Amino acid sequence: MGSFLAGLLLGLLLTAAVGAAAAVVAYRRIDRLQRRARQAERLAELGTLTGGLAHEIKNPLSTVQLNLQLLREDLDPADPNHARVLRRLETVQKETSRLRDIVDDFLRYAGRIELHKQPVDVNAMLEDLVDFLTPQAQVQRVQLRLRRAEGPLVVSLDERHIKQTLLNLMLNAMQAISAEGGEVILGARREEGRAIIDITDTGRGIPPAEVPQIFDAYYSKKKGGTGLGLAIAKRFVEEDGGRI
């Protein structure tokens, strides 16, 4: 009788332990989903408040760019000041274009994202990216390599957003490689019921102290960068239900 009660007690304790562990896992999942929902709400509010302002900035920028081009066409090559004025116009055009790029990146980051999910063959999607980037990679002396997942790997996702994210990450990887050349490896695999896409390069890597900040908006160590590329990548991936 004693051994029966001991066994029963042990069984109850094990059941309670398993139930507690399951509850912890469920709580963490709910907490993660709630944090993601709060973040989405904040971004949606930010997009509503600033989207109109960004569009109001883009409209006069377009007018400025058009008039700069007209001024450039009106310059007289015979004028002794032609070269100096042309250089100044080119500088203003360059900075105006950069400002427009910043506004466009901001709208992608803070604006509303509409997902159009459909079943996508991940291997085929990665093959398209490698084919598209190969000519540019050859110019930069970078070898692109593809590691396909074993067998079909079909995932429901927004192909346009994920392709744009992977393209930006691959371009970053290519830029991180020295002038002597190197490799960028794009791979796909299955892991615990999920599709994993890896991008590996032979660049020098990111200093460990900077890793926690790389997805923060406007954090950038790249000259001329807007600091929104990785923040946009993170948002696209998380909106699609993934992690980066």
N, C-alpha and C positions, 0 to 999 in steps of 0.2 A: 504493500500500500504506500509505504514511504517513497519507494523508487518511482511508483506511478505518479505521486504528487510532485516529486522532484522533476520528473520528465514533463509533466503538464506545465509546471511553473517555468521550466526552461523554454518550452514551446511558446508560452505566452510572452516571455521576455524577448525571444527571437522575433516573434510576430510584431511586437511593439517596436523593436529596433528597426525592423524592415519598414514598418509604417512610418516611423519618424524620419528615416532616411528619405523615403519617397516624398514625405511632406516637405522636407528641406529642399529637395530638388524642385518640387512644384512651386514652392515659395520663391526660389531664386529665378525660376523661369518667368513667373508672374511679375516679379520685381523688375526683371530685365525688360519685359514687354511694356510695363508701365513707364519705365524711364524712356524707352524708345518713343512711346506715344506722347509723353510730355515734351520731348525734344522736337518731335514732328509738329506739335501744336505751336511751340515757340517759333520754329522756322516758318510755319504758315503765317503766323501773326507778323513776323518780320517781313516776309514777302509781301503781305498786304500793305504794310505801312510804307515800305521803301520801293516797291515795284513801280508805283506811279512816278516817284521821284526819279528813279533810274531812267525810265522812258522819257521823262521831261529833259533829262540831260542828253540822252542820245539824239533827240530831235535837233537841237541847235548844233550839236557836234557834226551831224551830217551836213548841215548848212555850211559850217566852217570848213569842213573838208572839201566840199564842192567849190567854194569860193577860193580856197587856196590853190586848187587845181586850175581854176580859171585865171587866177593871177599869174601862175607859172606859165600858162600858155600865152599870156599877154606880154611877157618880158621880151625886150628887144635884145637879141644877141649882140648887136652892135654897141649897146650901151656899155661904157667902161666899168660900170658897177654891176654888170650882169652876173658874173660869177659869184660875187659876194652876196647879192640879193637872193640868188638861186640857192646858195647854201643855207641861208637863213630860212627860206621858205621850206626847204627839205627838212630842216630841224623841226619847224613847227608842225609840218605834216606828220613826221615820225612820232612826235609827242602826242598829237591829236589821235593818231591811230592807236597808240598805246593806251590812252585814256579810254577810248572806245572798247578796247579789249578788256580793260579792267571792269567797265560797266557790264559788258556781256558776261564775264565770269561771275560777277556779283549776282546777276539775274539768274544764272544757272544754279548758283549756290542757295540763294534765298527764295527763289521763286517756287511756285507750286509745281510738283512733279506728277505727271500723269503716266501711270504705268500701263503698258500694253504687253502683258505676259502671253507667251505662247511656248509650246514645246520646241526646244532648240537643241540641235546636235552640237555639243560642246567641241568635239574634235573638229568638225567642219568649220565652226566659228573661228577656232584658233588657226586653222589652215588659211582661212581668208586673211586674217591679220598678218600672218607671216608673209604671204604672197604680196600683200599690199606694202609692207615695210621693207621688203628685201632690197629693192633698188636704192632706197635711202641708206640702208645699213651698209651696202657695198661701198657707197661713197665715203662713209665714215669708217670703213675698214672693220666693220662689226659683222660677225657671223651669227646669223639667227638659226637656232635649232628648235625643233618641235618634238616634244615627247607626248604622243597621243595616249589617251586612256585605253586600257585593254577592253576591247569590245565597245558596243554602243554606249554612249553616255549622253542621255537626253534629259534636259532639265527645263522646267517652266520658268522663264525669265523674260525680262525686257531686253531683247538683243541689242537694240540701239544704245541704251544706256551702258550696258555691260561692255559692249565693244568699245565705246568711247573711253570708258574707264581703263580697259586693258591697253588701248592704244596710247593713252597718256602715260601709263606706267612704263610701257615699253620704250617710249621716247625718252622718259626720264632715265631709264636704265642705259640707253644708248649714249645719252649725254654724259653719264657718269663714268664712261669708259675712256681711258686715256687715248691720246692721238695715235699711239702705237697699235691700237686695235684691241679686240677682245671678243667675248661671246655674250649673247643674251639667249637664255633658254626659256621657252614657254612650254609649260607642261600641264597636263590634266590627269587626275586620278580620283578614285573613289576612296572614301574613308568614313566608316561608321554611318553609311547611308547618305552621305553628303558628297557633292561634287567639289573637289578642291582644284583650284587653278593656281599654279606657281609661276612667278617670274623671277628668274635668277640671272644676275649679271656678274661679270668679273671685274667690276669697278672696285673702288677702294672701300665702299660701304659707308654707312652713316655712323658717326660717333655715338656711342651708347647714351651719352647724356642728352642727345638731341632727339632720340627715338620717341619719347613720350609726347613731344611737341609737334611732330611732323604733320599730324592731321588737324592741327589748330588753324583756324582761318587767319590768313595774312602772315603766317610764319613761313619764311623762306630764306634760304641762304644762297639761292641762285640769282645771279645778276640778271636784272630785267624781269624776274618772275613776279607774278601778281600775288603769290602766296595763297591762292585758292585752289590750285590744281588737285592736291591731295585731299583737301576738305571736300571738294565736289565729288571726288572719287569715293570717299567714305560715305557721303550722303546717298549717292546713286546705289551703292552696294547694299547699304542698310535698308533703304526704301524697298529694295527688291527682296529683302528677307535674308540677306547674307551678312558675312563679317569680313573685314579686311584688316 
